[in-house]
Amino acid sequence: MKTLFFSRPNSATADHSDRSPFISQTGGNQLRQSLLGATAISLLLLALGSPARASDPIGIYAVVDKVVLEPSATAPERVQIWGSFSFAEGSGYAYKAPAAGYLYYKLPEKKSEPARNEWADFKSMAGTKGVVGFGSRYGDKGRIRKPGEKPADPDPYPIAFGLTKTRKSDYQPVRDLIEFHHRQKAKLGATELEKK
């Protein structure tokens, strides 16, 4: 490792023609002023609310009501995940409007054990009303099937970052999903009462 030392030249004997514009005889005032100016500009930008953020990588946000493992819970090859879902679209933070139904997946060609582990986690979260994120914004996500649609032609399960439980109800896509899910449950409850 190299250590650089800066010393103040003797003004009587020093040649000032090759001096750095940031190191002055007055102890580096120009450097300090430059750093203070850059810091002030950075603080001003932060105060104005222009943080630089990357896009949300989550492909699907879900509120899971029920999980059906096929052909059996001990050795599943396919899964039905029932609930409300919001799919990422494009880049950034855009998500499609939430929809209710189910996702129908089969084991991916690779990483079947991680997929089964995630399916078991979905099963343990079903009915808790918690929001979970999974899949990748830029990968295949499958499609939401209508509640009356017969399970056929499952999509490959999207392995990405694992499951991410979220508590950020102030995040717009999550808030929209929670509100949608509550409306769906209220509507379903009213329908059930009408049948009685």
C-alpha positions in Angstrom: 0.0 0.0 0.0 1.4 3.4 -0.9 1.0 6.3 1.6 1.0 9.8 0.1 2.3 12.7 2.2 1.5 16.3 1.4 3.6 19.0 2.9 3.5 22.7 2.6 6.3 23.9 0.4 8.6 26.7 1.6 7.3 29.7 -0.3 10.7 31.1 -0.7 12.3 28.1 -2.4 9.4 26.2 -3.9 8.4 26.0 -7.5 4.6 26.5 -7.5 4.1 25.8 -11.2 3.3 22.0 -10.7 1.2 22.4 -7.6 -2.2 20.6 -7.6 -5.1 23.0 -7.9 -6.7 21.4 -4.9 -3.7 21.7 -2.5 -2.9 25.2 -1.6 -0.3 26.9 0.6 -3.1 27.8 3.0 -3.6 24.2 4.1 -5.9 22.8 1.4 -8.7 25.4 1.6 -9.6 24.8 -2.0 -10.0 21.0 -1.4 -12.0 21.7 1.7 -14.2 24.1 -0.2 -14.7 21.6 -3.0 -15.7 18.8 -0.5 -18.0 21.1 1.4 -19.7 22.2 -1.8 -20.2 18.6 -3.0 -21.5 17.6 0.4 -24.0 20.5 0.4 -25.2 19.6 -3.1 -25.7 16.0 -2.1 -27.6 16.9 1.0 -29.8 19.3 -1.0 -30.6 16.6 -3.5 -31.6 14.2 -0.7 -33.7 16.8 1.0 -35.6 17.5 -2.3 -36.6 13.8 -2.4 -34.7 12.6 -5.4 -33.1 9.4 -4.1 -31.7 7.0 -6.7 -33.4 3.6 -6.3 -33.2 0.4 -8.3 -36.4 -1.2 -9.5 -38.4 -3.7 -7.4 -37.1 -7.1 -8.4 -40.2 -9.1 -7.1 -42.2 -10.6 -9.9 -45.4 -11.5 -8.0 -47.0 -10.2 -4.8 -49.6 -12.6 -3.3 -52.1 -13.0 -0.5 -52.4 -16.8 -0.3 -55.7 -18.3 0.8 -55.1 -22.0 0.1 -52.5 -24.3 -1.5 -53.2 -27.6 -3.2 -50.2 -29.9 -3.7 -50.5 -32.5 -6.5 -50.4 -35.5 -6.7 -49.6 -35.6 -3.0 -48.3 -33.4 -0.2 -45.4 -35.7 0.4 -44.1 -35.8 -3.2 -45.6 -32.8 -5.0 -45.0 -32.3 -8.7 -47.6 -29.5 -9.2 -49.1 -26.8 -7.0 -52.2 -24.6 -7.1 -51.8 -21.4 -5.2 -55.2 -19.7 -4.5 -55.6 -16.1 -3.5 -55.1 -12.6 -4.8 -52.1 -11.6 -7.0 -50.3 -8.6 -8.5 -47.9 -9.2 -11.3 -44.9 -7.0 -12.1 -44.9 -5.3 -15.5 -42.1 -3.6 -17.3 -39.3 -2.1 -15.3 -39.3 0.0 -12.2 -42.1 -0.3 -9.7 -45.1 -0.9 -12.0 -47.5 -3.7 -11.2 -50.7 -4.8 -12.9 -54.0 -4.4 -11.0 -54.6 -7.2 -8.5 -56.6 -10.2 -9.6 -58.1 -13.2 -7.8 -57.9 -16.8 -8.8 -55.1 -19.3 -8.7 -51.6 -19.9 -10.1 -50.9 -23.4 -11.4 -47.3 -24.5 -11.5 -45.2 -27.6 -12.1 -41.7 -28.3 -10.9 -39.0 -26.5 -12.9 -36.5 -28.6 -14.8 -33.8 -27.5 -12.4 -34.0 -26.6 -8.7 -37.0 -28.9 -7.9 -36.0 -29.1 -4.2 -36.0 -25.3 -3.7 -39.4 -25.2 -5.5 -40.9 -27.8 -3.2 -39.5 -26.0 -0.1 -41.2 -22.8 -1.3 -44.5 -24.6 -1.9 -44.3 -25.9 1.7 -43.8 -22.3 2.8 -46.8 -21.2 0.8 -48.8 -23.9 2.5 -47.8 -22.8 5.9 -48.7 -19.1 5.1 -52.1 -19.9 3.5 -54.9 -18.1 5.2 -52.7 -15.8 7.3 -53.5 -12.7 5.1 -49.8 -11.9 4.9 -48.3 -10.6 1.7 -45.5 -12.6 0.1 -43.4 -11.8 -2.9 -41.7 -14.3 -5.2 -40.5 -14.8 -8.7 -38.6 -12.3 -10.7 -39.9 -9.1 -12.4 -38.0 -10.0 -15.6 -38.7 -13.8 -15.6 -41.7 -15.9 -16.6 -44.4 -15.7 -14.0 -47.2 -17.9 -15.4 -50.7 -16.7 -15.4 -53.6 -16.1 -13.0 -56.4 -18.6 -13.7 -60.1 -17.9 -13.0 -61.6 -19.8 -10.0 -63.9 -21.8 -12.3 -61.1 -22.8 -14.7 -60.1 -26.5 -14.6 -56.4 -27.1 -13.7 -54.5 -28.0 -16.9 -51.1 -27.2 -18.5 -49.3 -25.9 -15.5 -46.6 -23.2 -15.9 -43.0 -23.8 -14.8 -42.6 -22.5 -11.2 -40.6 -19.3 -11.2 -37.5 -19.8 -8.9 -35.8 -16.5 -8.3 -35.0 -14.9 -4.8 -37.1 -17.2 -2.6 -40.2 -16.1 -0.8 -40.2 -12.6 0.7 -42.7 -11.8 3.4 -43.5 -8.1 3.4 -45.0 -5.8 6.0 -44.7 -2.7 3.9 -48.4 -1.8 3.6 -47.4 1.8 2.6 -45.9 0.4 -0.6 -48.5 1.1 -3.3 -48.5 -2.4 -5.0 -48.8 -4.1 -1.6 -51.5 -1.7 -0.3 -53.5 -2.2 -3.5 -53.2 -5.9 -3.2 -54.3 -5.9 0.5 -57.3 -3.6 -0.3 -58.3 -5.8 -3.3 -58.1 -9.0 -1.2 -60.3 -7.5 1.5 -62.9 -6.4 -1.1 -62.8 -10.0 -2.6 -63.3 -11.6 0.8 -66.2 -9.2 1.7 -67.8 -9.9 -1.7 -67.4 -13.7 -1.1 -68.8 -13.4 2.4 -71.9 -11.5 1.0 -72.4 -14.2 -1.6 -72.2 -17.0 1.0 -74.8 -15.1 3.2 -77.2 -14.9 0.2 -77.0 -18.7 -0.3 -78.2 -19.3 3.3 
